[in-house]
């Protein structure tokens, strides 16, 4: 898959997610996750070593912040920064992969992003006030976490 095609796909995902609505990393403030803990655990079990721990944290943060924009008012997303961050995750492999392996890796990462996004949307609708409050807290003090919210 060419870099241009990846960037186009990433941009499309970001635009689609952000246009769809209003404007498990440890660093993301806790949300009402008890009912969804099993889903998060199942997701983690299926992903293996697709990405490093730090990369999974960044992917989760991207999905969280994208879900915030979908659910909470008064937040927007820096689409360019999200696109670049996703592109980096998609193209940064620890080893050289054959083209078909890279395509499979890219698809798996995008699926992992979508699964996280969906779980965060579900969490948001369990307790929207808490979810959106955590986003405001993150926005105020995202210490070592890249912030994509405006």
N, C-alpha and C positions, 0 to 999 in steps of 0.2 A: 504494500500500500504506500503510495507516494506521500511525502511530507505535505504537499498541497492538499491532497485528498483528506489526510488526517486533520489538517487545520480547518478545512471546510466542514468536515463532520463534527469536529469539536465546536466550531462556531454555531453550527446548526443546532446542536444539543443545547448549548448555552442560551441561544436566542429563543428556542422553543420553550425551554423551561422558564425563562424570565418573562416571556411574552404571555405565558399561560395565566398569569395572575397579576395582582397588584405589585404598583411599583415593587467515633467512639474513641474521637481522640480524647486523651486524658485532659487536654487543655480546653475542651468545650464544656461550658457549664452544664451541670447535671440537669436532666429533664426527666419528666415522669416516665421512666423506662420500664418499670416493673412488669407491666403487661406484655412488653415486647422483648424482654430479656432473652427468651427462648429463640425468637427470630434472629436477634443479633448474634447469639451463640451459633445457630445453624449457619448463618452467613459466614462467620469467621472460620468454621470448620471446613467449609467447601472451598475456601480460597487458597489454602496452603501458603506457598511462598511466591505467589504471583508478584508481589512487591515486598520491599523491605518494610519493617515496622514504621519507619519515618515516612515512607511513601504512602502506606495505608493511612497513617494519621493525616497526611495532607489530602488524600482523596476523600477521607471522611469529612474533613473540614470544608472542602469544596462543596460536597453534597449538602452538608448542614447549612452553609451560608446560602446556597442556591435555594434550599427549601425555605429558609427564612424569608427570602424575597417573595416567594410564592404565597406564603401564609400571612406574614406580618406586614402591616401598613408601615409606611415611612422608612422603608429600606429599599435601596437599589443595589445593583450589582455592578462591579467593575468588570464588564464583559471581556474586555481585552486582556486584563490580568488573569481572569479565569481561563480563558482560551490558552494563554501562554503556559499557565501552570498545568493544565490538562495535557497540552502538547508535550511538555517536558516529561510528565509521568508516562505518557504513551510511547515516547521515543527513547527514553533512557533505560536501556536494558543492561544488566550487569555483564552479559556476554553477547557476542555476536550471534544473531539468530538468522536462520534461513527466512526468506520472504514469507512463506506460508506459516512459519512459527510466529513471526512478527504479527501477521494478520490475526492469528489466534490469540496472541497476547493482547493486542489492541482491543479485540472484541471482548475478551474477558475483563479487561480494565473498565471498559465502558459499561458492561453489565454490572460490575461491582459498584461503579458510581451510581447507576440507576437504582440498584437495590438499596444502597444507603439513602439516596434521595427519597425513595418510597418509604423507608422506615422512618425517616425524619418527618415526612409529611404525616404519617400515621401518629407519631409521637406528638406532633403539633396539635393534632385534632383531639388528642386525649386531654390536653390542658393548654389551650392556646395562650392564655395569659402568662403562664410560666415559661412556655417555649419562647414567646416573643420577648419576655423579660430577660431571658438568658441571652438572647441576641443583642439586646441593648447593653447588657453587661460586657459581652464579648467586644462589642464595638467600642466601648469606652476604654478597655484595657487589654487588648490582644497582645500580651507580652511577647512571646516567641512564636506566635501563630500568625501566618500571613493573613491579613485581613482583606477580604474582597467586597465587603459591605461598604456602601457609601451612606 
